[in-house]
Amino acid sequence: MWQSRAGCSFSKSSVVSLLILAALTVPDGQSVESSWESNQKLVGFACASKHLLERTALRSCRHLRGGGILEWDVVEEEYDYLAATTEKKGDPGDEEEDDDGESGEKESAAWIYETALNKDPTDPDALTALGRILEAEQKDFEGAERMYVAALQKYPTHRLALYNLSRLHSRVKRDQDASIELLQKAVESDPHFYPAVHQYARMLQSVRGECSEAERMYRMASALRPSSGPLLSDFGSLVQGSGRDPALALNLFKQAVRVSPRHPDALANLARALEDTPDYRPSESEALYRTALKADPAHIPSLCNLGLQLASAGRPSLSEAEALYRRALALNPAHVETLCNYGRLCHERSEVGQAEELFEQALQVQPDKVEGLNGKALAVEAGAAQRWSDLELGTEYDEDFERRVAYADSLFTKALALAPSDADTLCNRAALLHAHRGAA
């Protein structure tokens, strides 16, 4: 949001139109100063000569949780995956009891599969199940990979071996492309294998951005598991992110919460979707975020979004908002949305040095984050303005001031190259040109 100072009588729409015209990217070979000269009349008219625009630090960053690279447990918990992959092939009477209970049962399961492999070293089911035990219980990832690869050498379309190896590539080796290819083979091997279909949809959405194919997979998964809360939430995030049908996304989130009332992603996504409805009530979203955090105190999207909601409400909520941002960053120091929102909070408290540092951290993770570029530019500009306010009236701008203003303008220009019609960047750059190139 932005507003003109007292004395300006222009309508919001007319001022925005003039600012968009004035905030065009500086042409190649033309200096910021000469660009200002060509736009000075437009900006001056829009701002009623010497009145400058007041504007917020940057557009807020809300985290909509959907898809996912590492959150395989969300899918597997529903499927009771470990039980399915460690189904015992021996006689229950052959199992040895020990005082360790569950641990003894897992050791017995491993022993059964090792015994089966002694009889047939190429048994793909035994290789796959033993690999899963090595991976999940013993954290022997290299041994697990050998088991999965051996199973696929014997049976190239073994759905569990493909799925397990895909998860290992994603979580351990961080090779998401290889993981997606293996998931695709698992789905082709058995289109009714729900974990592979759901996870394939998630990764197509979050890694490759192939929304059409991801939607097709979500619909396939929905036919297999129509009352899955995590699936409904993921599908809703895809629809919400596309902007194609907000009403459908909202309905999917409501269904997800109805069937999984303590699923944190579903709760946080519903809270986020409600913020865009005409009858939005902040208290309702806040309650959903807090419920999500009761279910999972380490749920970063809820920490980020609740912090933003409290920060937007102003004092006395700012201290809790900052605490939520700090909790989120302690869990994931590279969470871009939280870094941007925390930077926004610091900027609004005139802590421009810390704000600039937070936006820089966000840009190191995601260099093309428009909100990060916009926020850092405004923090740099604010630092320049503080420097100028320390100079005596009538003195010329010093070199550091000129350098910071030029740097801020280059950040705005980069943001506009990524999103040419972004209203926040257009307004912010126009205001920078006016405030530091034409204001008397």
Secondary structure, 3 states (H helix, E strand, C coil): CEEECCCCCCCHHHHHHHHHHHCCCCCCCCCHHHHHHHHHHHHHHHCCCCCCEEECCCCCCCCCCCCCCCCHHHHHHHHCHHHHHCCCCCCHHHCCCCCCCHHHHHHHHHHHHHHHHHHCCCCHHHHHHHHHHHHHCCCCHHHHHHHHHHHHHHCCCCHHHHHHHHHHHHHCCCCHHHHHHHHHHHHHHCCCCHHHHHHHHHHHHHHHCCHHHHHHHHHHHHHHCCCCHHHHHHHHHHHHHHCCCHHHHHHHHHHHHHHCCCCHHHHHHHHHHHCCCCCCCHHHHHHHHHHHHHHCCCCHHHHHHHHHHHHHHCCCCHHHHHHHHHHHHHHCCCCHHHHHHHHHHHHHCCCHHHHHHHHHHHHHHCCCCHHHHHHHHHHHHHHHHHHHHCCCCCCCCCHHHHHHHHHHHHHHHHHHHHCCCCHHHHHHHHHHHHHHHCCC
